[in-house]
Amino acid sequence: MNGERLEQVENIEYLGITIDTRFTFNDHINKVSDKCIKLINALSKSARIGWGLKHQALEIIYKGAILPTLMYAAPVWIQSLEKKCNRDKYVRVQRLILTRIAKAYRTISHEALCIITGITPIDIKAREVVALYNIKTGKRTTDRQIDLPEKPMNWLHPAESLGTGDSNENALWQIYTDGSKSTDGVGAGIAIYRGNQLINQLKFKLHDECSNNQAEQLAITKALEFLETKETDNTEHNNVTLHTDSRITIDSIADSNNHNQLIERIRRKTAILNTKNWKIQFKWVKAHVGIQGNELADKLAKEGAKTSQICYDRPPITTIKYQLRRETENEWQQRWEDTSKGTITKEFFPTVGSRLAIRINLTPNLTTIVTGHGNINSYLHRLKIASSPECSCGRGPQTVEHIIFECSEVKSEGESLNSVQKIESWPVHKSALTKKFLKPFSKFVNSIDFEQLKKINN
């Protein structure tokens, strides 16, 4: 071209994705993996097992920097993770950072590291990310339409702002709206006053997967639809104050970056009513403080939830994310059950759900106990580092079970577990220590001096 010979290359980079001639994306996986490994190795200088960055900071770095880098453009290259060589590269990256988050020894399996840190295995997480993308873009069908943001062509122009400030207390029309979500279902209620007279009561049912916020917003939408059926003139009879106890809804209406379908529907209907000489003002009211209109709207919303006819059935994206998360946990649980690794960790966390249900302050001591990998004589002897697996108390091999239930060397530290022994028959199952007695168990573990415990082998 222009007298210059064009060079033929094996791959190109476009929008951050490395594309090769066969579209295998192997080069992309390699490049991203190397980039993340360099970052993790740089972090390693300030994230040692016994000192440096704590696990909370490292977890933030993982979720805010490393994971987004690994997941970038995942729908494009997700098929490449079906190859074990590519999958192993991503697992290696995740394993490196999880080892530092857990303050763990490198001999701990990747499966156990994921459980200890509560972080989803990277290949399962990638499939979850892609599934959510496909649902949002319509490439994966669902049972019902989802409450996705409205398309830009349907947005209300920013110049047509709606009133959400001080309301007109003397407005002739006072409308109260409310939403309810409970075991009975999801409902919306509306109480409409003209002057001091209650002129109408409306109630509607939403699908059980809809949220309380959607119910609040649907109630406002239906109230505006009611006003559309009424005639108006140019007098003070056109003033309307619409009351809601949902601060989120009020803020969403005023937020120009929020384009959820129900919010945009409220904006459009309000704008149309304004052109018909209605003067609509939104006002937040405190719930359950004896305001008659609000209490009535709440009662109608609860009644609406029990009716049979559903008037809105689009679940929010939060519900879809929750369902995908459940699918992810099920797949993760099956993998945890199938693996032969992490035997000791399984005793403390037999299910993925049992780990995700609690928040743990990860420390080197805690990781040592729930994995059996650390400054424990039985472990060090297996690696031929210690001369004997015996505990310094002289009562047997120094294993995790021995330290928790039998070792006399940690008798003073074991006082932290006295409260457990008063409630449960001793010894308890290890899973109970993390599920029911995590606080005293963590206190006990973190007070142990493992260097002192293995002194017999020094």
N, C-alpha and C positions, 0 to 999 in steps of 0.2 A: 504494500500500500504506500503510495507516494514514494516509490523507489526503495522502500524499506521492506526487508523480509520479515514476515510475521512469524513469531516463535510459537511453536506448538507446545503446550504445557499439559501435564497430567492432571492438574487440579487448579481451581480458581476459588477465590473467596468472594462471596456475594452476600451482603447484609449480615456479615458475621458468621456465615455458614461456609465451610470448606466443601466444595463439590468436586468429586473426582469423575473421571470419564465413564465409570460404570455405575455411578450413583450408589455406591456402597456406603459412603460416608465414613469409611474407616479412617481416613485422614482427619476428618472432623473430630471423631472420638479421640484420636491420638493427640490432636492439638489442644483440645479442651482439657483432657486429662493432664497433660504436661503443664498447662497453665495453672491448674488448681494445685497440683503437687508442689510447684514452686512456691505458691502462696502458703501452703500448709507447712512446708519446710522452713519458710521464713518465720512463721508463727512459732515453730518448735523451739526457737531460741528463747522465747518468753512463756513457754507453756510446758514446763517439765512436770513429772509426776508429783513431786513434793512441793513445788513452788511455782509462782508465775500466775498467768491468767487463770481465773476460776472457770468452772465448767459453764456457768451462765454466760460469761462473755464469749467463750468459744462457741457456744451453741448459737448465739446471736450472729457471730461471724459466719458460721456454717449456713444458717437459714437466710442471711442477708446478702452474702457474697458468693459462697461456694455453690450452694444449691441452685440459685438462679443461673449461674454460669453453666453448670452441668445440664440444666433443663432448658436452656435457651433453644428455641425453635424445635422442641422435642417432637411435635407432630410430623416434622419433615424427616427426621432420622430414626424414629422409634423402631422401625423394622430392623435396623442394624444391631439393636440390642439382643435380637434373637441369636446372634452369633456369640458363642461362649467367650471368644477372645475379646470382643468388644465389651461384653458384660463384665468380664473380669477386670478390665481397665477401670471402669466406673466403680466397681466394688473396691478396688485397691484405693482409689481416691477417698471414697467414703470411709473405708477402714482406717486410713491414716488420720483423718480428723476425728473420728469417733474414739480412737485410742487416746487422743489428747483430751477430748471432752470427758471421758470416763476416768481419766488419770489411771490408765490401765497398762499392764504389761503387754508386749507385742504378741505373746503366745495365746491371748484370748481370741476365740473364734469371732468371725464377723457376725454370725447369728446372735451370739451372746452380747456383743457390743451394741447391736441394734436394740435389743431388749433392755439392757441396762440404761442406755441413754434415752430410750423411748422414741428413737428416730427410725422412720420407716426405711426398710431396705431400698436402695436406690433404684433398682429395676422396677420394683412394685410402685414406687413413687412416680416414676416416669410414666407408667401406664395410667396412673390416676390423673396426672396432669394432662395427658393427651385425651383421656376420656372426657374430662371437663371441657377442654377446648372443642372437641367434636360436638358436644351437646350444645354449647353456646353458639356454634356456627351452623348448627342444623345438620352436621354430617353424621350424627348419631341420633336416631329417633328415640323418643320417650313416649310413655303412655299418653301424656297430655302436653299441651303447649306450656312453656315456661315463662315466668314473668321476667323477661329480659328487658333491658333498657330500650326505650323507644328509638326508632331511627331518626337521624338528624332532620330529615325532611318534615317530620311531624312535631318538631320542637316548637314551643311557643317562643316568639322573638323576645330577646332579653329586655327590649324597651317596654314590653307589655308586662311590667312588674305587678305583682299582686300585693294587696295590703295584708300584712300580718302583724301590724303594730297595735297601737291603742285602739280599742273598739269603741263604737258608739253605744253607750249604755242605754240611750233612749231610742235605739233603733226599734222600729215596729216589729220586725221579725227577729226572733231569738231562737236559734236552732242549736240543739245539743246532739252531738254524735259520740259514739263510743264503739269499741271493739272488744271482743272477748275470745280467749282461747283456753280451753280446759279439756278435761277428759270427756266432756259432753260434746265437744266439737268446737268449731270456729264460727262466730256470728258477729253481725254488725247491727247496731240499733240507733234509731234517730227519733228524737222528740222535738216537734215543731210547735212553736208558740207564735201567735200573732197577737200583739199586745200582751195581755196577761192570760190569754186564753189558749189552752192546749188544743190545737186544731187537727193534729195528725200524729200517729205513731207508726213507725216503719221498722221492720226487722228482716234480716236476710241471713242466709246460711252460705258459708264458704266451704270449700273442700277441707278435709281434716289436715291436709299437708300444708295449707296456707298458714301464714304467720299472723300474730296479733297486730303487727304494724299494717299488714294488708287489710285486715278487718277495719282498723281505724280509718284507713284511706278510702276503703270502699264505702264506709258510712258517709264520709264527706261527699264522695262522688254521687251517691244516691240522693243526698240532700240537695245538691245542686241540680240534679235531674228533676227533682220535685219542683224547684223554683222555675225551671224552664216551662213548666205547664201552667204557670200563673201569669196573669196579665199584670202590667205595671203602667205607671204614669210618671210624670216628672216631679212628684211631690216627695215629702219625707217618707211616704209609705214604701219607698223603694229600698230603704236602708235595711241591711241584714247583717247581724253579727252571728257568725258560725263558731260555736264553742267546741273545743276538743280537749281532752286531758292527755293527748299524745304530743309531748314536746318534740319527739322525733319527727312527727308528721309536719308540725309547724316549721321546724328547721329545714326539712326536706323541700317544702314548697318554696321557701326563700332561697334555697341553695341552687344557684344556676348551673352547677355541675351535676345535679341529680336529675336523671331523665328516666326514672322508672315509669312503667306504663301508667300506673294509677296516679302518680304524681303529675305526669304530663296531662292525663285526662282531667284532673282537677284544675290545672292551669288553663286548659283550653275551654272548659265549660265556664270557668269564672270569667275569662276574657269575653266569651260570647254573651254572657249575662250582662257584663258591663256595657256592651254595645246596645243592649236593650234597656238601658237606663237603670239597671240594678246596681246597687253599691254594696259590694260584698266585702266584709272584713272578717279576718280569722282571729280568734282569740284562744289562748291557752287558759284552762281552768284546772285547779287542783282537784284530783279525784277523791271521792269518798270523804268529803267534808260537809255533807248535808245539802249540797246545791241540788234543788229539786230536779231541774232539767237533766243534770248529769247523772243523778241516781236513776232516773227513769230510763235514760239512754242505755245505761249499764244493764238494767233489768231486761230491756228489750234485746240487747245483744246476746245475753245468756239464753233468752227464749229463742232467738233466731238460730242459735247453734243447734237447737234440738229439733228444728223443723226438717222436712225431708227434701225440699227443692233447693238444689245448689245453684247459686247465681254467679259464682266466681270459682274457677277451679285451676288457676295457674299457680303452681307452687313457686316460691321464690328461689333464686339461685342458691341461697343458703341451705335450703332443703336438699337440693341436688348435691351440693358439696357434702352434706352430711351422709347422704345415701352412698356416694362414691367412697367416702371415708370408711363406711361400714364394710363395703366390698373389699377395700384395701386391707382392713383389719382381719377379715375372714381369710383372705389369701395369705396374709402374714402369719396368722395363727396356724394354718395348715402347714406352712413351711416350718414353723417352730416345732410343731408336733412331729414332723417327719425327720427332722435332723437328729443325728446322733451326737451332735456337739452340744456344749454348754450344759452338761448334766447337772452340775451343782447349781447353776443359774436357774434351771428349770424348777428346782426344788423351792426356790424363793419366788419365782414368777412363772407359775405353770401355764398362764395364759397371757396373751398380749394385752387383753383388756385389764387384767389385774395390775399390769405395769403402767398403762396409760392413765389409770384411774387415780394415781397418786403422783405427788411432786416430790422428787428426791434431790437432796443436796449431795451431789456426788463428791466423794473424797477418796483418796488412795486407800484408806482403811476399809471403807464400805465396799469399794470395788473388789478389794482383796477377799473379803468375806463372802460376797455373793457370787464370786467366780472360782475361788480357790487358787487363783494365780496371784502370787505376791510373796511377801516376806513370811511365808509359812514353811516350816521345816519339811513337811511331806512333799510340798511342791519343789522346794530347792533341792531336796535329796533326789527327786526324780530327774532333775536336770544336772545331777552330779555336782551341784554347787555346795550343798551341805553334806557333812559326813554321815548324818543319821536323820531319820525322819522323826525321831522321838522328841516329845515336848520337854521343855526344861522342868516341868512339874514332875516328871518321872512316872506319869500314869498312862502312857501310851503314845502312839503317833500323833503328831501335832496336825490334825486336820481341822477343817472348818467346824465340823460337828463337835469335835473335842473342845475347841476354844469356846464355843457358845455354851455347851451344856455340861462340860466335865472339868475343865482346866482350873486348878486351884490358884494358878499364878494370876488370874484375872478376877479373883474373888471380890476385891474392892470395886473394880470397874463393873462387876456383875450386879452390884446393888441397884444399878439403873433398871435392871429387869425384875426387881422385886415386885413391882406393881403387876407385872405380867403373871408371875407365879401365884399371886393372890386371886387372880381371875380365872386362869386356865390351868389345867393339869399339866405338870412339867415332866418331860420336855414337850413343848408345843411343836406343831409342824412348822417348818421354816417359812412356808407361805403366810402363816398367821403373823409372823414377826414383821413382815413387810406390809401386810394388808391391814392388820388391826392394831399393831403395836410399833409402828414405824418410828415414832418419836423416841421412846425409851430404847429401842433397838439401835437406832442411829447414835444415840448418846453413848451407849455401851461400846459400840464398835469404834467410834472415833476417839474414845478414851484409852484404847489399847495401845501399848508401846510394843510394836512387833519386833523392834530391834532387841529389846530386853527379853522377849519370849524366845528368840532363837539363839540366845547366848550360849547354850550348851554346845552348839556346833561351831562356835567361833574358834 
